[in-house]
Amino acid sequence: MPRRVLIVLVLCAAIGLRPCAPSWAADDVPAATTLGGAPASVVLPAGWTTREEAPASGQWRLVLVAPSGHAGRVLAEARVFPVEDDDPPAQVLMKAAGLVAKQVGAFGFGTPRLESRVLLGRALADADLELRAGATRLVGRLCVLRAGPALWAMAWSLCSEDAPEALREAARGFAGSLEPTEPAFVEPYGAGPDPERVLAQAQGEEPVRRRHVEATVACLEAALGLSLPRLWREEAHAALAQDVARGGPKARAGYRDVARRLHDAQGLPAAERAALAQQAGARVLQELRARAAEAYPPAARITMMLATLPSVPPGPAGLPLLHAEHLLESASLVAALAAEGWPEVVGPERRALRERASARWATLDAAAQAAWLEAVAASPTLAARWREAPRSAQQALRAQAARLVRPAAAAQPPPDARALRGLLDAEPVAPAAALAAVLEAEPAVLAALLRVLPGAAPAAQAGPR
């Protein structure tokens, strides 16, 4: 390796940056520099030097210094900082512009051009920046990028108005080069609700938390011998949370007691744990039915909902409501990945989908029915399996789902992350249309897609319990 190249690599390693191509490299094309561990990068102007700083806890800053003779005529930085409020990029950009103005000693700023866009699935805002510091008018550019769920990245540059055109363009090009280093995709389930969220707390009592209600719902499922579909589980949570808020000390103690019993049973054999959960759920269900008979609204709300979900096996007439709902939930995950949005189909539209699935069931042969039952059985654990799956499995399922609802892409080679992002952006599909396409696909295809996530149950165990 030539000595000059070795020196460049050593210097870049010393300041923690990826090496940029030197000005004498072929075609003079500089390499992108990753920002402080964030999935974002900028391109440094040729001949400029840098230094890294940590202005505050959780923040990172790269300060650029222009070539000799121009150091006082240009200011440029790249920053990484944590997300504090979930504001849109344009609003974050305006706050950042105010901080830049304060940093350089200006009393105000202007953004004559401000654009928001999405780049590789990540939100970005880009603006021209004008301000006056003393007698000097400064012009430049500012970009902010939502680099990750908890990170913003920013790049800005300012030049005196009389700086050479080449210097101003180099500075503007640096700020405008901010981009993500990896694409982003919609998370179908998100992080999920906080199990420690306090739902109610009376003076002198332990708080009732969401995990207490979750344990109670799990016991109700054990007592009923079935797994609730997502929408029904959310309705059960809402009804029980209403009971927590309106009920007295005895009701609140009951929720804490159920959760404590399940926690204490963790070391028991599986059969004993299941029996304990079933007994606890039976007691809760008995109490809810008794209070529903007294016209207590939260109890009536949940008992009426549960009455619509008898555990009836599929028959020649079609799929019962319980199985059809679980089928829709499994198909909805595939549709959400294919369309970058969860298909929130409710009311008459959802009922129509269930009826169509039930009618199609009667036309399927035994192998196709078994495949659909496999998808039904997968529904209750899909959220957990998705969150626990390695990124490679998630990406494989995304790619296969995207191609399933886009026939023209089916014959193409499996796309990498950037190509997949390009496919999703180039051919958008509405989530509801994606769900309809998944339900019309061969049942074996849906079952095979869901097996991409680790933890799939054997086909012989198909069907909700």
N, C-alpha and C positions, 0 to 999 in steps of 0.2 A: 504493500500500500504506500503511495507517495506520502512523504512527510507532511506536506501541506494538508492533505485530507485527514491524516491522523490527528493533527493539531485541531482542526475544526471539530472532529468527533469528540475529542477530549474536552474541549471548551463547552460544547453543548451538553455533555454529560454532567459537567460540573455545575451547571445552572439548572439541571433537571428538565431540559427541553429536548424534543426530537430534533435532530440536526436538519438545518435548512441548507439547500444547495447554495454553495458560494456563488458570487457574482460571475466567476469565470467558468461555471459549470455549463454543460451543453444546453443550448437554447435559453440560458439564463432564467430557468423556471424555478422559483423558490419552492421549498416543501412547506406543507402545512405544519403549524406548531400547535400541539395540544395544550389546552388551557387547564393547568392546575388539577389534573385528574378528572375534569369534567368531560363528558362526551361532546366536546366542541373544539373548534380550531380556528386559527387565523393564519394569514400568510404575511410574513414580515417583509417589509421593503428591503431590497438588496442594499447592503452597506450600512444598515441601521444596527445599533447595538441595543441590548436589553438588560434589565435587571428585575429580579423577582422580589416581591414584598408580601407581607401578611398584615394588611392594615388593621384588621380586627379578627376576633375569633370566628372561625368558619369561613373567612374570606381569603381570597388570593388575588394578587395584582401583578401584572407584567407591565413595566414602564419601558417605553421605547425612547431611544435617543437618536436623533437625526445625525447624519454625517457631519463631520467637522465643518464649521462655518455656517451651519444652519440650526444649531442646537437651540438657540433662543427664539427661533421663528416658528417652531412647531411643538405641539404637545400631543402625545398619543399614549393610550393605555388599553389594556384588556383586563377584565375583572371576572371573577367568579364569586357569587354571593348567594346565601340561602334564600329560599322562598319564605316570605313572612305572611303576606296576604295573597289570596288567589286572584290577583288582579290580571286583566288582559295585558298583553305585551305593550300595546299603545300607552296604557296608563302607567305601566312601569317605566317606559321610555321617558315620559314626561317628568316623572319623579327623578329619574337618573339625570336628565338634562339639568334639572334644578341643582342637583348635587355637583355636577360638573361646573356649572356656572359659579357656585359657591367656592369650589376648589381653586378656580383660576382668578377669583376676586371680581367677578362680574356681578352686576345688580339685577340682571334679567337675561332672558334668552328668547330666541325665536326658532320655530321649526317650520319653515315655509313649505316643506314637503315631508309628509309623514305617511308611510305605507305599512299595512299589516298583511302578512301572508303566512302560508304554511310551507315549510321546507323539510322534506323527508319526514313528514308527520309531526314536526315540532313547530310551535308558534313562534313567529319572529316579527319584530317591528324595526323599521329602518327610516331614518329622518335626516334631512339636512339640518345643520345646527349653526346658528348665528348668535353672537353675543359681543359685548363691548367691555373690555377690561381697561379702565382708565381711558386713555386717548387711542387705544389700539382696538380696531375692529377685527374680531376673529371669526373665521368661517371654517366649517368642517362637516363631519358626519358622525352619527351615533346609531349603533345597532344594539338591540337586546334580543336574546334568544332564550326560550324556556328549554334549557339544556337537559333537564330531567325533572321528575316529579318534585324534587326538593331543591333544585338548583337553577339559578339564572346565570347566564354568561353575557358579558357586555364588552363592546369595543368602541372606542371613540377617538377622534383626532380633531385637532384645531390648528390652523395656520394663520399667521398674520395675513391681512388682505394683500400686502405687497410682496408676499413670498413668491418665488419662482413658480411658474405653472407646473413644472415637473415635480416639484416638492409637494405642492398642494394635491396633485393627482396621486402621488405615492401615498400620502397620508389618508386621502379618501379611500383609496383602494384597500389599505390595511383595514380600516373600520368596516368597509363593505364586504370584506372577505370572511367575516364571522359566519360559521355554518356548523351544523351538527356533524359529528364524525360517525354516527350510527343512526339509523332510522328509528322512529317511534311508532308504536301501534297502540290501538285502543285496548285497554285491559277489560275483558268482558265482565269480570266480577269485582274489580277494584280491590281495595284492602279489606272490605267487609266492616261491619259495625264494631265498635269498641265493646268488648264483653264486660269491661269494668265501668261502663257508663252508669251513673247513678240514676235510677228511675224514680225513687222516692226515699225520703229519709225523715222520719219523725224524731222529735227530740227524745233523747235517751235510748234510741234504737239503732241497731246496725242498719246501714243503707241496704236497700234492695237494688241489685245491679242487674244489668241485662243478662249476665250469665246465669243468674237465678231463674229468669224467665226462660232462657234457652234450655236449661235442665228440665224445667217443667214441661216444655213442649216435647222434648225427647221422651219423657215418661208417658205423655199422652199418646205419642206414636207407638210406644211399646204396648200400652194397654189396648190400643185399637188394632194392633197387628199390621200396621201399614206405615209407609213413609209419606209425609205430606208433600205435595208438589210445592214449588217455590212460592207461588202466589198465595196458596193456602197457608203455608208456613208463615209468611209475612202477615197475613190476616190474623193468625193465631197469636203471633207476637204482639200485634197491635191491640187485640182484645185483652190479653193478659196484662199488658202494660197499663191499659185503662183500669183494669181491676186493681193493679198495684197502686195507682194514683188515687182511686176512689175508695178502696177497701180500708178496713180498719186494721188494728195491730195483729189480729188473728190471721187475716189474709196475708199480710206481709210476712209474718213469721212462717206461714206455710210455704211460701216460695223459697225462703232461706233454708228451711228444713229439707225440702226436696233436694236442693243443690248439695247440701251438706251430706245427705245420705248417699248420693251418687258418688261424691268425692271420697267418702270413707270406704266405699265398696270397690275402689280401683284395684286393690290387691286380691280380690276374690276371684275364683274361677269365672269364666265367661258366662256359664249357665246360671250361676248364682247372681251375677250382676244383672243379667237380663230379667231374671225373676223378680229381683228387687225393684228394678225400673218399672216392670209391668204392674206390680202391686202398688207402687207409689202413684203411677198414672191412673190406675183404677180408682184410687181414693180421690184424686183430683177431679176426675171425670164425674164421679158420684156427687161431689160437692158442687161442681158447676151445674149439673143437671138440676139439683135441688134448688139452687139459687136462681136458675133460669125459670123454674116453675113459679118463683116469687116475682117474676118480671124484673129481675136485676139486669140492666142492659149489657154489661160486659159478658156475663155468663150466657145470656140469651144469644149474643152475637157469635160466640165461639161454638156453642152447641148446635145452632142452626147451620153453621158452616160445616161442621163435622158430619152432620146428618146427610149431607149431599155426597159424601165420599165412602159409600160402602165398599168393602174389599171383595168385589165380585170379579171372578176370573173372566178373561175374554172368552167369547163364545161365537157361534156362527153368525149371530146377529150383528156383531161388531165389537169394538173396543168400548168398555165402560169408561165413565168420566175419569176415574182415577188413573187408568192406564193411558188414556189419551192425553191427559195433562202432563204426565211424565214424559211421554213421547215428544210433546211440544217443547218441553224444557230442554231435552237433549238436542233436538233439532235446532233450538234457538241458540245454543252455544255455537254450533257450526255456522249458523247464519250470521251471528254477531262477529265472528272472526272473518267471514267472507265479506261482510258489508261495513265493517268498522263501526258498528252500532248495534245495541241490543234491540231486537224487534219487539217493541212494546205493543203487542196486539192484544186488545181487551174487548170486552163487551160482545156485540153481535159478530164482529170479525173473528174473534177467538172461538166463539161457539161454532161458526161456520167451518173453521179449520178442524176443530174436533170432529164435527159431523162428517167432513170429507175423509179424515183419517179412519174413522169408524167404518164408513162405507167401503173404503179401499181394503180394509182388513179382510172383509169377506171374499175378496177376489184374489188374495194372495195364497200361494201354496205353503206347505208346512215349513219349508226352509226360510221363506221370506217372513212368515209370521214369527219364527224363532229369532230372526235377526232384529225385527222390531221389538220383540220382548227383551232382547239384550239391550237395546237402546233405552227401553223403559226402565230396566233395572239399573242402568248407569246413572240415571237422573239424580238421585239423592246425594251422590258422592262426587259429582262432576266439579263443583266449585272447589272442594278440598283437593281433588286430584290435579286440577289446573294449577292451583297455587303452589302445590308441592312438586310439580313436574319440572324437570330441567328445561332450560331455555331452548335446547335443541328440539325437545319433544313439542314444546309450545310452537316453535317456528315451523316444524314439520306439519302440525295440524293446521296452522294458519294457511300455509301454502296449499295444502290439499283442499281446504275449505274454499279458498279463493278460486281455485280452478274448477271446483265442482259447479259453482253457479255462473261460471264464465266459460261456456263451451268452446269458444275460440282459443282459449288458453290451455285447454285440456291436453293437447298434443305437444305442448312446449316442454322443454326440460324443467325440472323443479327449480324454481327461482331462489337465488340467495336473498338476504334480507333487503338489500337495496332494490333488486329487481322486483321483489314482491311489493315493496312500497310503491314502486312505479306502476305495477299492474293495478293495484288498488286505486291509485290516483287517476290513472288513465281511463279506467272503465268502472266508474262508481256504480254501485247497485244499492237500491233501497233495502233496508233491513227486512221489511215485510215481504218484499219480493224474493229476497234470499231465503227466508223461512219457507215460503211456498215452494221454491225450487228444491230445497233440501227434503221436504216432505214428499215431493214427486219423484225423487231419486230412488234407485233400487234400495230396498231395505238393507241389503248386505253391504252397500257402500256406506251408509250411515253407521252401521255397527262397526265396520272396519275403521272408520275415521275415529270413533270414540276410543277404540283400542290403542290408538297412537299414544294416549296419555297412560303413564304407568298406573298400575293398580286396578285394571279392569277385572270384573268378576267373571268367572267361567260362564259360558253360555248356559250350562245346565242349571245355574242359579238364577236365571233370568226371571224377571217379574218382580214387582214391588212386594215386600213382605206384608 
